[in-house]
Amino acid sequence: MKLRNIAIIAHVDHGKTTLVDKLLSQSGSFRENQRQEERAMDSNDLEKERGITILAKATSVEWKGTRINIVDTPGHADFGGEVERILNMVDGAVILVDASEGPMPQTKFVLGKALKVGLKPIVAINKIDRPDERHEEVLNEIFDLFANLDATDEQLDFPVLYGSGRGGWMATTPNGSREEGLEPLFDLILKHVPEPDTAGKDEPFKMIGTILEANPFLGRLITGRIQSGSIKPNQAVKVLHGDGTVLETGRISKILAFRGLERTPLEYAEAGDIVAIAGLQKGTVADTFCDPAVTEPLVAQPIDPPTVTMSFIVNDSPLAGTEGDKVTSRVIRDRLLKEAEGNVALKIEESEDKDSFYVSGRGELQLAVLIETMRREGFEIGISRPRVVMKKDEATGETLEPIEEVVIDVDEEHAGVVVQKMSERKAEMVELRPSGGGRQRLVFHAPTRGLIGYQSELLTDTRGTAIMNRLFHSYQPFKGELAGRNTGVLISNDAGESVAFAMFHLEDRGPMVIESGVKVYAGMIIGIHTRENDLEVNVLKGKKLTNMRASGKDEAIKLTPPIRMTLDRALSWIQDDELVEVTPKTIRLRKLYLDSNERKRFDKSRKVA
């Protein structure tokens, strides 16, 4: 059977996963009576909740006697480590662009990677049925983007389709027939995407690991594309690291290929096929899996460096171990190392005291997803404020910091406040232009550390109408100190359960972040102070009972609803001397030092430094 390998790439929320759903159903991959799940490729709970793709996944469809292997890739820059490796596994790409939003930062990121590895993309202008679609301007923007990314003449001669992934149709013109469904896209893939190069099928077996996952029955599964040679079950192979050292030797216990959403065992696979192999214990992403006779590893795509780091600390609060069952440094360490195996964009380092770990990644979102996954697995951990990863310029000795390209689409009336807030964060505006419908597109180059926690503030300033997209741009000289949070916190001075009566009388001190009847401990943050300093308060004090007023109930007290601290918001809000305590049931805020005397000593030492 003939073969095509393609990736579907796009900016986040431009419709990749929805389009894959329709490709599967229209190619006959689902039985007529089979229950179809929306966004079938987003199998992870967090992907469904956040509406984003986090993990790259493969599937395949058959069309006119040709098998098309399709890889659905993440759209967020935080998961870009996945995108880079996937593009080395395919021979073509369909790049989806929203007919209203046009090319966005992530479009630029994934397209740049695709052009760099020599792919000739097919452009699909999606969501053409939107009332604010502007397909002509969007097509011009796409062409300009190809030119700016140094596309070759062949790459600039890209075919274009218009359609709606949700509607399940594509056509060669914006007003084309919808009755053919996605047939024009299938036919264009067969015509435009080259067949995999099978010239090396008589050479020794070689394959680069691209996606790693753990299977409860088969153990470690490595997915990749066979570059040369062929494999069969029980065949002897070895794993080479990038520097040529042999990591392990072993035998392949099973070869699996994607058929629709199912995996099917194969007895034979050869150059050009995308397969998953089981049976090896150490080989991971970017390693070369090859015949024992091979001595030179294949060249793997370099991974962009991590820009944000957080400390994962063993939970030492008085409530530790009451809500989760995974609390020791050993199980936290094993879990983080397991995560780093499959996610090469993550870097894990152990601290000297062995009670905390430095976890570095591409951005806050990537690390927040890891934390959320771990808490659902039963872990209890303390998390520090995100910090950016600085570099030293070897030539000048100057400190360099990561700068991001930030694109904000906002209503014209709110543009002024956005420009003001971004300039406070040391951002430089590089472009301002109308983006249709009374909206403006603002482009900034901003330090990563200035953007930590800005998302929620942006939505407040623009009444929820602004859309912000970020992308790593470069390392540049340090931009100077930024203004920090200008309010202190209210700290519980004792352990027990919060009482409504006490909280009611503290409301003039500032808004609360907890409700009444919640377990608290000394050093736990229970509210936001209206002034700059931190204040210790008593939230356990009940109403004094006398024979005149015997009823000690608090029914009459009406408390102002507390500020809800989600994980993402809490991580961006805390200061350097505070932690987020994450458990399977609760997200609490606390001081790094629970004892007030230790806090005073820490503050003094910081002032001296």
Wavefront OBJ file of the C-alpha trace (Angstrom):
o trace
v 0.000 0.000 0.000
v 1.208 3.527 -0.801
v 2.072 5.773 2.147
v 1.963 9.476 3.126
v 3.161 10.978 6.420
v 1.769 14.406 7.350
v 1.555 16.667 10.409
v -1.281 19.075 11.114
v 0.229 22.264 12.527
v -1.361 25.551 13.592
v -1.682 28.186 16.286
v -3.577 27.118 19.401
v -7.374 26.991 18.889
v -7.288 27.271 15.096
v -9.011 23.879 14.750
v -6.368 21.133 14.299
v -7.919 18.478 16.530
v -11.465 19.124 15.246
v -10.235 18.736 11.653
v -8.575 15.391 12.511
v -11.940 14.203 13.922
v -13.598 14.941 10.562
v -10.765 13.332 8.552
v -11.221 10.137 10.618
v -14.986 10.034 10.203
v -15.035 10.867 6.461
v -12.341 8.308 5.643
v -14.465 5.540 7.194
v -12.229 5.001 10.249
v -15.312 4.933 12.500
v -18.031 2.294 12.112
v -21.450 3.755 11.282
v -22.836 2.754 14.691
v -19.686 3.700 16.655
v -20.032 6.412 19.288
v -17.771 9.287 18.258
v -16.259 11.505 20.894
v -15.666 15.172 20.116
v -11.921 15.975 19.819
v -11.109 12.272 19.910
v -7.369 12.974 19.723
v -7.423 14.992 22.980
v -7.532 11.895 25.154
v -5.985 13.450 28.257
v -8.451 14.912 30.865
v -6.489 18.162 31.089
v -6.584 18.534 27.304
v -10.367 18.259 27.311
v -10.749 20.713 30.225
v -8.385 23.373 28.896
v -9.414 22.845 25.254
v -5.790 22.534 24.123
v -3.580 19.758 22.773
v -0.673 19.015 25.115
v 0.684 15.717 23.769
v 1.389 14.962 20.126
v -0.577 11.951 18.901
v -0.613 9.914 15.721
v -3.435 8.286 13.792
v -3.896 7.002 10.264
v -6.612 6.903 7.609
v -6.970 5.145 4.277
v -7.912 7.085 1.145
v -8.033 5.694 -2.400
v -5.615 2.859 -1.637
v -3.108 5.076 0.234
v -2.481 5.043 3.969
v -2.108 8.563 5.381
v -0.360 8.759 8.766
v -1.517 11.961 10.496
v 0.179 13.538 13.532
v -1.847 16.081 15.531
v 0.589 18.471 17.244
v 0.259 20.898 20.178
v -0.280 24.574 19.345
v 1.189 26.132 22.504
v 4.840 27.240 22.443
v 5.207 25.662 25.913
v 4.838 22.248 24.248
v 6.984 23.159 21.250
v 9.470 20.417 22.097
v 6.852 18.014 20.735
v 6.349 19.988 17.487
v 10.018 20.115 16.525
v 10.511 16.362 16.765
v 7.268 15.507 14.968
v 8.216 17.549 11.904
v 11.291 15.362 11.383
v 8.974 12.358 11.229
v 6.755 13.520 8.342
v 7.104 14.471 4.660
v 4.425 17.147 4.529
v 2.315 19.435 6.683
v -1.131 20.984 6.562
v -0.926 24.420 8.169
v -4.293 25.641 9.434
v -4.928 29.375 9.770
v -8.056 31.004 11.205
v -9.855 33.053 8.499
v -10.418 35.895 10.973
v -7.342 35.919 13.244
v -4.823 35.203 10.498
v -1.275 33.989 11.241
v -0.491 34.221 14.979
v 2.807 33.849 16.904
v 2.500 30.094 17.165
v 1.731 29.846 13.421
v 5.043 31.612 12.860
v 6.808 29.241 15.287
v 5.537 25.962 13.795
v 5.771 27.169 10.193
v 9.358 28.318 10.765
v 10.254 24.850 12.072
v 8.472 23.158 9.118
v 10.254 25.287 6.498
v 13.601 24.712 8.228
v 13.316 20.922 7.851
v 12.410 21.368 4.163
v 8.671 20.596 4.219
v 6.390 22.114 1.558
v 3.200 22.941 3.486
v -0.396 22.923 2.284
v -2.232 26.026 3.569
v -5.830 25.516 4.762
v -7.718 28.691 5.699
v -10.122 27.380 8.335
v -13.343 28.783 9.887
v -14.280 30.488 6.581
v -17.907 30.500 7.825
v -17.093 33.035 10.602
v -19.005 36.320 10.152
v -15.757 38.294 10.585
v -13.694 36.203 8.137
v -11.224 38.133 5.929
v -9.663 35.425 3.768
v -7.972 37.742 1.218
v -6.013 39.730 3.819
v -5.204 36.494 5.699
v -3.800 34.885 2.528
v -1.567 37.945 1.960
v -0.405 37.778 5.601
v 0.432 34.067 5.168
v 2.453 34.793 2.004
v 4.348 37.599 3.811
v 5.044 35.231 6.711
v 6.473 32.564 4.350
v 8.698 35.232 2.764
v 9.862 36.578 6.163
v 10.798 33.040 7.223
v 13.085 32.667 4.152
v 10.912 30.125 2.350
v 12.326 28.791 -0.922
v 10.553 29.451 -4.235
v 9.127 25.918 -4.105
v 7.793 26.452 -0.565
v 6.293 29.824 -1.554
v 4.308 28.120 -4.306
v 1.942 26.603 -1.740
v -1.534 25.245 -2.572
v -4.468 26.830 -0.679
v -7.813 25.389 0.453
v -10.690 27.180 2.181
v -13.222 25.571 4.459
v -14.512 24.698 7.894
v -13.029 21.896 9.992
v -16.106 21.862 12.237
v -18.380 21.800 9.172
v -16.266 18.998 7.663
v -15.585 20.551 4.238
v -12.720 22.083 2.248
v -12.776 23.627 -1.245
v -10.334 25.306 -3.626
v -12.283 28.624 -3.480
v -13.933 30.405 -0.524
v -17.395 29.856 -2.025
v -16.684 26.353 -3.339
v -18.990 23.337 -3.077
v -19.464 21.908 0.404
v -20.911 18.626 -0.810
v -17.539 16.990 -1.459
v -16.665 17.259 2.256
v -12.931 16.892 2.863
v -12.271 15.060 -0.428
v -10.304 18.046 -1.905
v -7.973 17.981 1.114
v -7.418 14.206 0.903
v -6.729 14.448 -2.851
v -4.340 17.394 -2.380
v -2.373 15.456 0.263
v -1.936 12.530 -2.174
v -0.890 14.899 -4.965
v 1.300 17.410 -3.082
v 2.980 15.410 -0.284
v 5.821 13.153 -1.496
v 5.922 9.456 -0.648
v 8.379 8.569 2.154
v 11.889 7.895 0.986
v 12.254 4.107 1.006
v 15.599 4.087 -0.795
v 17.341 2.887 2.365
v 15.102 -0.101 3.057
v 17.954 -2.518 2.244
v 20.319 -0.756 4.701
v 20.541 -1.556 8.466
v 17.559 -0.502 10.623
v 17.637 3.063 12.057
v 14.947 5.115 13.808
v 14.915 8.252 16.016
v 12.633 8.125 19.071
v 10.041 10.901 18.750
v 7.253 10.234 21.274
v 7.665 8.233 24.499
v 4.768 6.866 26.534
v 4.181 4.289 29.246
v 1.802 1.435 28.438
v 0.460 -0.634 31.377
v 0.759 -3.902 29.401
v 3.766 -3.387 27.128
v 5.937 -1.033 29.217
v 7.763 1.772 27.448
v 6.517 2.525 23.926
v 8.694 4.609 21.595
v 7.060 6.038 18.486
v 9.168 7.139 15.532
v 9.638 6.918 11.806
v 11.890 4.235 10.394
v 14.649 6.087 8.499
v 16.254 3.016 6.923
v 16.036 -0.779 6.961
v 13.211 -2.902 8.360
v 12.223 -4.535 11.664
v 10.376 -7.591 12.885
v 9.321 -8.634 16.404
v 12.128 -10.280 18.415
v 14.800 -8.553 16.322
v 17.974 -7.511 18.208
v 18.534 -3.730 18.374
v 20.685 -1.268 20.277
v 20.105 2.314 21.412
v 22.670 5.038 20.686
v 22.764 8.363 22.533
v 23.429 11.560 20.530
v 27.144 11.397 21.381
v 27.447 7.839 20.030
v 27.533 5.967 23.374
v 25.535 2.736 23.580
v 22.717 3.096 26.134
v 21.392 -0.464 25.923
v 20.923 -3.499 23.725
v 17.774 -5.617 23.623
v 15.056 -7.162 21.507
v 11.861 -5.631 20.134
v 8.945 -7.400 21.792
v 6.176 -5.786 19.739
v 5.702 -3.440 16.765
v 2.499 -1.406 16.687
v 1.076 0.828 13.963
v -1.864 3.225 14.034
v -5.021 2.185 12.226
v -7.606 4.885 12.917
v -7.527 5.426 16.668
v -6.553 1.802 17.332
v -3.078 0.323 17.480
v -2.520 -2.848 15.478
v 0.416 -5.276 15.966
v 2.627 -5.681 12.869
v 4.881 -8.572 11.848
v 7.016 -6.360 9.607
v 7.704 -2.631 9.081
v 10.159 -0.871 6.763
v 11.656 2.532 5.932
v 9.008 5.281 5.813
v 6.595 3.634 8.263
v 5.617 5.412 11.527
v 5.500 2.754 14.245
v 5.695 2.296 18.019
v 8.120 -0.325 19.379
v 8.140 -2.001 22.804
v 10.760 -4.026 24.675
v 13.486 -1.494 25.539
v 14.021 -0.041 29.019
v 16.327 2.979 28.646
v 16.017 4.369 25.126
v 14.152 7.665 25.063
v 13.218 10.615 22.862
v 16.006 11.839 20.496
v 17.972 8.559 20.877
v 18.736 6.399 17.826
v 17.243 2.872 17.793
v 19.229 0.809 15.339
v 20.701 -2.461 14.160
v 23.666 -3.717 16.331
v 26.012 -3.108 13.357
v 25.301 0.659 13.239
v 27.866 2.907 14.988
v 26.790 6.456 13.997
v 23.614 7.924 15.601
v 21.128 9.907 13.515
v 21.143 13.692 14.032
v 18.246 14.777 16.268
v 16.661 18.234 16.155
v 18.103 20.505 18.905
v 15.564 21.530 21.545
v 14.988 25.186 22.471
v 16.288 25.949 25.986
v 13.942 26.159 29.034
v 13.114 29.737 30.066
v 11.169 29.319 33.353
v 12.041 27.345 36.499
v 10.149 26.481 39.708
v 11.085 24.654 42.909
v 9.037 21.545 43.754
v 9.386 21.124 47.524
v 8.350 18.236 49.785
v 5.207 19.438 51.602
v 6.188 20.235 55.214
v 3.000 22.021 56.326
v 1.115 20.840 59.469
v -1.578 19.396 57.152
v 0.933 17.373 55.071
v -0.216 13.837 54.275
v -3.871 14.433 55.179
v -5.150 14.680 51.581
v -2.592 12.926 49.373
v -0.742 9.609 49.570
v 2.433 10.563 47.644
v 4.371 12.928 49.895
v 8.016 11.746 50.200
v 10.951 13.175 48.256
v 11.697 9.741 46.761
v 8.298 9.333 45.042
v 8.333 12.984 43.893
v 11.842 12.502 42.465
v 10.868 9.289 40.621
v 7.770 10.967 39.161
v 9.693 14.030 37.929
v 12.445 11.908 36.355
v 9.801 9.803 34.619
v 8.213 13.004 33.240
v 11.584 14.294 32.011
v 12.186 11.042 30.111
v 9.257 11.640 27.782
v 9.311 15.429 27.770
v 12.706 16.602 26.555
v 11.753 20.291 27.000
v 11.814 19.727 30.799
v 14.989 19.821 32.893
v 15.056 18.372 36.447
v 17.787 19.176 39.017
v 17.969 18.006 42.628
v 18.814 20.485 45.409
v 21.634 19.859 47.895
v 19.244 19.095 50.777
v 17.396 16.488 48.612
v 14.041 17.915 49.778
v 13.402 20.074 46.733
v 13.810 19.868 42.967
v 14.337 22.589 40.361
v 12.043 21.968 37.396
v 12.712 24.102 34.293
v 10.499 24.266 31.205
v 9.331 26.368 28.278
v 6.751 28.366 30.218
v 4.318 28.623 33.128
v 1.612 26.695 31.257
v 3.811 23.642 30.703
v 4.797 23.537 34.393
v 1.208 24.239 35.591
v -0.009 21.257 33.509
v 2.648 19.021 35.120
v 1.626 20.197 38.635
v -2.088 19.641 37.893
v -1.350 16.142 36.548
v 0.671 15.259 39.668
v -1.972 16.483 42.121
v -4.567 14.331 40.341
v -2.249 11.362 40.826
v -2.268 11.913 44.622
v 0.872 14.030 45.110
v 1.280 16.735 47.750
v 3.937 19.350 46.920
v 4.952 22.923 47.696
v 5.654 25.086 44.636
v 7.749 28.256 44.565
v 7.159 31.366 42.474
v 8.214 30.861 38.812
v 11.625 32.383 38.031
v 13.173 32.979 34.642
v 16.365 31.204 33.575
v 19.109 33.824 33.104
v 22.269 33.383 31.010
v 25.730 34.920 31.027
v 27.122 36.382 27.789
v 30.477 34.611 27.474
v 32.049 37.465 25.526
v 31.019 40.435 27.702
v 30.036 38.783 31.007
v 26.670 40.578 30.754
v 23.520 38.987 32.243
v 21.007 37.977 29.557
v 17.317 37.240 30.094
v 14.658 35.566 27.882
v 12.540 37.953 25.804
v 9.198 36.916 24.304
v 7.251 38.194 21.341
v 3.791 39.053 22.692
v 0.804 39.613 20.407
v -2.306 41.098 22.029
v -5.588 41.494 20.123
v -7.739 44.024 21.965
v -10.713 46.375 21.456
v -9.519 49.900 20.573
v -10.967 51.408 23.779
v -8.716 49.183 25.933
v -5.493 49.550 23.871
v -4.206 52.460 26.015
v -4.258 50.570 29.314
v -2.565 47.538 27.682
v 0.281 49.701 26.314
v 0.702 51.338 29.738
v 0.783 48.023 31.668
v 3.184 46.441 29.160
v 5.569 49.423 29.334
v 5.584 49.054 33.156
v 6.798 45.501 32.498
v 9.752 46.804 30.427
v 8.121 45.758 27.135
v 8.929 47.475 23.835
v 6.112 47.920 21.309
v 7.246 46.887 17.815
v 3.953 47.020 15.911
v 0.409 48.407 16.181
v -2.179 47.811 13.466
v -5.946 47.374 13.127
v -7.089 43.728 13.039
v -10.702 44.339 11.908
v -13.969 44.742 13.786
v -12.820 47.716 15.874
v -9.905 45.751 17.311
v -6.180 46.415 17.300
v -3.216 44.064 17.236
v -0.343 45.147 19.488
v 3.041 43.395 19.160
v 5.642 43.724 21.959
v 9.040 42.321 22.837
v 8.809 41.776 26.608
v 10.944 40.089 29.306
v 9.489 36.706 30.326
v 9.650 37.662 34.023
v 7.426 40.696 33.376
v 4.715 38.471 31.857
v 4.416 36.096 34.825
v 0.895 36.610 36.130
v -0.108 39.237 33.532
v -2.773 37.107 31.820
v -5.407 37.505 34.586
v -4.639 41.246 34.949
v -5.018 41.713 31.186
v -8.455 40.070 31.209
v -9.530 42.311 34.131
v -8.281 45.476 32.369
v -10.042 44.618 29.093
v -13.232 43.100 30.545
v -12.251 39.669 29.266
v -12.033 40.721 25.596
v -8.251 40.656 25.003
v -6.410 37.649 23.545
v -2.695 37.326 24.367
v -0.224 35.017 22.633
v 3.423 34.601 23.601
v 6.434 33.095 21.892
v 10.107 32.873 22.891
v 12.041 35.455 20.848
v 15.653 35.649 22.062
v 18.013 36.263 24.973
v 18.804 39.980 25.468
v 20.622 42.090 28.094
v 18.864 42.358 31.473
v 16.169 45.081 31.298
v 16.339 46.193 34.954
v 14.251 45.614 38.067
v 10.466 45.342 37.846
v 7.948 46.628 40.381
v 6.601 43.734 42.486
v 3.235 43.148 44.170
v 2.271 46.287 46.135
v 0.172 44.625 48.852
v 1.047 42.371 51.770
v -0.857 39.317 52.969
v -2.969 38.314 55.953
v -1.367 35.354 57.749
v -3.040 33.005 60.229
v -1.305 33.110 63.635
v -2.618 29.737 64.853
v -3.941 26.335 63.751
v -7.595 25.288 63.743
v -10.736 25.966 61.673
v -11.569 29.425 60.340
v -14.615 31.010 62.017
v -17.080 33.263 60.159
v -17.347 35.653 63.126
v -13.584 36.286 63.133
v -13.398 36.613 59.342
v -16.283 39.124 59.307
v -14.348 41.427 61.651
v -11.224 41.137 59.474
v -12.927 42.165 56.219
v -11.801 45.799 56.547
v -8.184 44.510 56.544
v -8.555 43.134 53.010
v -10.255 40.437 50.870
v -10.019 36.783 51.954
v -8.757 33.842 49.872
v -10.392 31.159 52.086
v -13.938 30.459 53.299
v -15.135 29.898 56.866
v -14.913 26.353 58.264
v -11.596 25.692 56.495
v -8.585 24.104 58.233
v -5.797 26.651 58.693
v -2.357 26.628 60.328
v 0.144 29.204 61.575
v 1.949 30.748 58.598
v -0.862 30.021 56.105
v -2.017 32.958 53.926
v -5.742 33.561 54.440
v -6.216 36.949 52.730
v -4.703 39.955 50.951
v -3.776 42.921 53.130
v -4.864 46.381 51.954
v -1.406 47.768 52.898
v 2.147 46.911 51.858
v 3.119 44.961 54.981
v 2.170 41.406 56.005
v -0.158 41.118 58.997
v -0.708 38.164 61.348
v -4.378 37.758 62.287
v -6.596 35.397 64.283
v -9.307 33.709 62.188
v -10.188 31.199 64.924
v -11.788 33.616 67.421
v -15.482 32.805 68.001
v -18.240 34.934 69.547
v -17.969 35.296 73.338
v -20.948 33.595 75.039
v -22.786 35.262 77.979
v -26.098 34.509 79.645
v -27.498 37.534 77.768
v -26.496 36.089 74.388
v -26.326 32.342 74.731
v -26.572 31.371 71.067
v -23.050 31.050 69.665
v -24.173 30.414 66.092
v -22.958 32.547 63.195
v -26.026 32.256 60.933
v -26.620 35.997 60.712
v -23.094 36.747 59.464
v -22.848 37.311 55.702
v -19.269 37.128 54.440
v -17.982 38.660 51.210
v -17.187 35.733 48.844
v -13.427 34.963 48.883
v -11.087 35.479 45.917
v -10.768 32.094 44.173
v -7.133 31.163 43.753
v -6.765 28.742 40.846
v -3.400 27.019 40.391
v -2.344 29.295 37.506
v -3.385 32.444 39.373
v -1.747 31.385 42.650
v 1.594 30.590 40.966
v 1.752 34.014 39.329
v 0.559 35.924 42.444
v 2.903 34.645 45.176
v 6.190 36.356 46.101
v 9.661 34.850 46.594
v 9.040 34.163 50.322
v 5.731 32.336 49.671
v 4.687 28.919 48.379
v 1.634 27.309 46.803
v 0.752 24.119 48.695
v -0.828 21.741 46.167
v -2.762 18.629 47.263
v -5.321 16.431 45.451
v -8.179 18.343 47.159
v -6.902 21.833 47.955
v -4.701 24.680 46.750
v -3.402 26.696 49.721
v -1.086 29.695 49.928
v 1.527 29.833 52.690
v 4.717 31.539 53.769
v 7.990 29.724 53.056
v 8.825 29.999 56.783
v 5.785 29.182 58.919
v 7.315 30.476 62.162
v 7.046 34.287 62.552
v 10.538 34.596 64.116
v 12.103 32.714 61.192
v 10.261 35.026 58.784
v 11.686 38.092 60.547
v 15.224 36.668 60.353
v 14.731 35.889 56.631
v 13.486 39.468 55.949
v 16.483 40.937 57.799
v 18.953 38.776 55.858
v 17.338 39.865 52.542
v 17.613 43.562 53.458
v 21.292 43.127 54.384
v 21.965 41.297 51.104
l 1 2 3 4 5 6 7 8 9 10 11 12 13 14 15 16 17 18 19 20 21 22 23 24 25 26 27 28 29 30 31 32 33 34 35 36 37 38 39 40 41 42 43 44 45 46 47 48 49 50 51 52 53 54 55 56 57 58 59 60 61 62 63 64 65 66 67 68 69 70 71 72 73 74 75 76 77 78 79 80 81 82 83 84 85 86 87 88 89 90 91 92 93 94 95 96 97 98 99 100 101 102 103 104 105 106 107 108 109 110 111 112 113 114 115 116 117 118 119 120 121 122 123 124 125 126 127 128 129 130 131 132 133 134 135 136 137 138 139 140 141 142 143 144 145 146 147 148 149 150 151 152 153 154 155 156 157 158 159 160 161 162 163 164 165 166 167 168 169 170 171 172 173 174 175 176 177 178 179 180 181 182 183 184 185 186 187 188 189 190 191 192 193 194 195 196 197 198 199 200 201 202 203 204 205 206 207 208 209 210 211 212 213 214 215 216 217 218 219 220 221 222 223 224 225 226 227 228 229 230 231 232 233 234 235 236 237 238 239 240 241 242 243 244 245 246 247 248 249 250 251 252 253 254 255 256 257 258 259 260 261 262 263 264 265 266 267 268 269 270 271 272 273 274 275 276 277 278 279 280 281 282 283 284 285 286 287 288 289 290 291 292 293 294 295 296 297 298 299 300 301 302 303 304 305 306 307 308 309 310 311 312 313 314 315 316 317 318 319 320 321 322 323 324 325 326 327 328 329 330 331 332 333 334 335 336 337 338 339 340 341 342 343 344 345 346 347 348 349 350 351 352 353 354 355 356 357 358 359 360 361 362 363 364 365 366 367 368 369 370 371 372 373 374 375 376 377 378 379 380 381 382 383 384 385 386 387 388 389 390 391 392 393 394 395 396 397 398 399 400 401 402 403 404 405 406 407 408 409 410 411 412 413 414 415 416 417 418 419 420 421 422 423 424 425 426 427 428 429 430 431 432 433 434 435 436 437 438 439 440 441 442 443 444 445 446 447 448 449 450 451 452 453 454 455 456 457 458 459 460 461 462 463 464 465 466 467 468 469 470 471 472 473 474 475 476 477 478 479 480 481 482 483 484 485 486 487 488 489 490 491 492 493 494 495 496 497 498 499 500 501 502 503 504 505 506 507 508 509 510 511 512 513 514 515 516 517 518 519 520 521 522 523 524 525 526 527 528 529 530 531 532 533 534 535 536 537 538 539 540 541 542 543 544 545 546 547 548 549 550 551 552 553 554 555 556 557 558 559 560 561 562 563 564 565 566 567 568 569 570 571 572 573 574 575 576 577 578 579 580 581 582 583 584 585 586 587 588 589 590 591 592 593 594 595 596 597 598 599 600 601 602 603 604 605 606 607 608 609
